[in-house]
């Protein structure tokens, strides 16, 4: 079969067949009466073998080795192809993500496109300073897409950069809460913590609902972060965790401040005072923890807190009794 007929039947162009010939991949083994090279059935079978291996992404050099080397091991080739394919998919996925983010920024012209590209590169920089500057400059005429900011803040380990990213997210408009919610589903506790810290700076009821959900997180650090944020928003659900933080001496000053802010609501004030008294009266509490709970009552208004302090002024622990007495004198203006 002559080259033109082979090209027509195989779908491989005559030019490519000549290229295969020049590389020694497949050479016509027959001759016509007029002296033209002619492909045999074995030659054509080899052409199909070549095309099959090429379809797997194999370079022609590797194709020749696979077909001609008796010691060639297909398993090694397949593993290498799997690795290359994964790398290519990762690169293509990264490119697709970048293009989607550029599109989400709705650039008006090529200058806007270039600006977004520069900011996206800066957010992925190894330099913390560059990442921080990119975060601070992302709130502008052509802002970085929210999705990129969320991805950055959930992976950021530098506290200064993370703070800048949270600031940018809080000013990015709608959409941040829904994307950060995905971070709350991460199997990594540190990522969930970063998500809570970011949600805490996003206003609105959707963010508050997510923080409530985070109170049930299996990681205690995540629960504490959520409680402090909810306390600042006036949400009573945070009270038990905040009291636990005082007992455990973990951010206890911040927890006490959050309880004090919540106690501005008279109904919550009695609830908080009752919760503090219950922890003092029930369960094993170290002397130092009892003193911290007593101190926390100082900023809780209302009769319940005052009665509790009066009882504590006669406590067996002298330090607790003296603390309660001193607080009562301040409350009574003496």
Secondary structure in CASP SS format (residue, H / E / C, confidence):
PFRMAT SS
TARGET T0000
AUTHOR 0000-0000-0000
METHOD secondary structure of the structure
MODEL  1
X C 1.00
X C 1.00
X H 1.00
X H 1.00
X H 1.00
X H 1.00
X H 1.00
X H 1.00
X H 1.00
X H 1.00
X C 1.00
X C 1.00
X C 1.00
X H 1.00
X H 1.00
X H 1.00
X H 1.00
X H 1.00
X H 1.00
X H 1.00
X H 1.00
X H 1.00
X H 1.00
X C 1.00
X C 1.00
X C 1.00
X C 1.00
X C 1.00
X C 1.00
X E 1.00
X E 1.00
X C 1.00
X C 1.00
X C 1.00
X C 1.00
X C 1.00
X E 1.00
X E 1.00
X C 1.00
X C 1.00
X H 1.00
X H 1.00
X H 1.00
X H 1.00
X H 1.00
X H 1.00
X H 1.00
X H 1.00
X H 1.00
X H 1.00
X H 1.00
X H 1.00
X H 1.00
X H 1.00
X H 1.00
X C 1.00
X C 1.00
X C 1.00
X C 1.00
X H 1.00
X H 1.00
X H 1.00
X H 1.00
X H 1.00
X H 1.00
X H 1.00
X H 1.00
X H 1.00
X C 1.00
X C 1.00
X C 1.00
X C 1.00
X C 1.00
X H 1.00
X H 1.00
X H 1.00
X H 1.00
X H 1.00
X H 1.00
X H 1.00
X H 1.00
X H 1.00
X H 1.00
X H 1.00
X H 1.00
X H 1.00
X H 1.00
X H 1.00
X H 1.00
X H 1.00
X H 1.00
X H 1.00
X H 1.00
X H 1.00
X H 1.00
X H 1.00
X H 1.00
X H 1.00
X H 1.00
X H 1.00
X H 1.00
X H 1.00
X H 1.00
X H 1.00
X C 1.00
X C 1.00
X C 1.00
X C 1.00
X C 1.00
X H 1.00
X H 1.00
X H 1.00
X H 1.00
X H 1.00
X H 1.00
X H 1.00
X H 1.00
X H 1.00
X H 1.00
X H 1.00
X H 1.00
X H 1.00
X H 1.00
X C 1.00
X C 1.00
X C 1.00
X C 1.00
X H 1.00
X H 1.00
X H 1.00
X H 1.00
X H 1.00
X H 1.00
X H 1.00
X H 1.00
X H 1.00
X H 1.00
X C 1.00
X C 1.00
X C 1.00
X C 1.00
X C 1.00
X C 1.00
X C 1.00
X C 1.00
X H 1.00
X H 1.00
X H 1.00
X H 1.00
X H 1.00
X H 1.00
X H 1.00
X H 1.00
X H 1.00
X H 1.00
X C 1.00
X C 1.00
X C 1.00
X H 1.00
X H 1.00
X H 1.00
X H 1.00
X H 1.00
X H 1.00
X H 1.00
X H 1.00
X H 1.00
X H 1.00
X H 1.00
X H 1.00
X C 1.00
X C 1.00
X C 1.00
X C 1.00
X C 1.00
X H 1.00
X H 1.00
X H 1.00
X H 1.00
X H 1.00
X H 1.00
X H 1.00
X H 1.00
X H 1.00
X C 1.00
X C 1.00
X C 1.00
X C 1.00
X H 1.00
X H 1.00
X H 1.00
X H 1.00
X H 1.00
X H 1.00
X H 1.00
X H 1.00
X H 1.00
X H 1.00
X H 1.00
X C 1.00
X C 1.00
X C 1.00
X C 1.00
X C 1.00
X H 1.00
X H 1.00
X H 1.00
X H 1.00
X H 1.00
X H 1.00
X H 1.00
X H 1.00
X H 1.00
X H 1.00
X C 1.00
X C 1.00
X C 1.00
X C 1.00
X C 1.00
X H 1.00
X H 1.00
X H 1.00
X H 1.00
X H 1.00
X H 1.00
X H 1.00
X H 1.00
X H 1.00
X H 1.00
X H 1.00
X H 1.00
X H 1.00
X C 1.00
X C 1.00
X C 1.00
X H 1.00
X H 1.00
X H 1.00
X H 1.00
X H 1.00
X H 1.00
X H 1.00
X H 1.00
X H 1.00
X H 1.00
X H 1.00
X H 1.00
X H 1.00
X C 1.00
X C 1.00
X C 1.00
X H 1.00
X H 1.00
X H 1.00
X H 1.00
X H 1.00
X H 1.00
X H 1.00
X H 1.00
X H 1.00
X H 1.00
X H 1.00
X C 1.00
X C 1.00
X C 1.00
X H 1.00
X H 1.00
X H 1.00
X H 1.00
X H 1.00
X H 1.00
X H 1.00
X H 1.00
X H 1.00
X H 1.00
X H 1.00
X H 1.00
X H 1.00
X H 1.00
X H 1.00
X H 1.00
X C 1.00
X C 1.00
X C 1.00
X C 1.00
X C 1.00
X H 1.00
X H 1.00
X H 1.00
X H 1.00
X H 1.00
X H 1.00
X H 1.00
X H 1.00
X H 1.00
X H 1.00
X H 1.00
X C 1.00
X C 1.00
X C 1.00
X C 1.00
X C 1.00
X H 1.00
X H 1.00
X H 1.00
X H 1.00
X H 1.00
X H 1.00
X H 1.00
X H 1.00
X H 1.00
X H 1.00
X C 1.00
X C 1.00
X C 1.00
X C 1.00
X C 1.00
X H 1.00
X H 1.00
X H 1.00
X H 1.00
X H 1.00
X H 1.00
X H 1.00
X H 1.00
X H 1.00
X H 1.00
X H 1.00
X H 1.00
X H 1.00
X H 1.00
X C 1.00
X C 1.00
X C 1.00
END
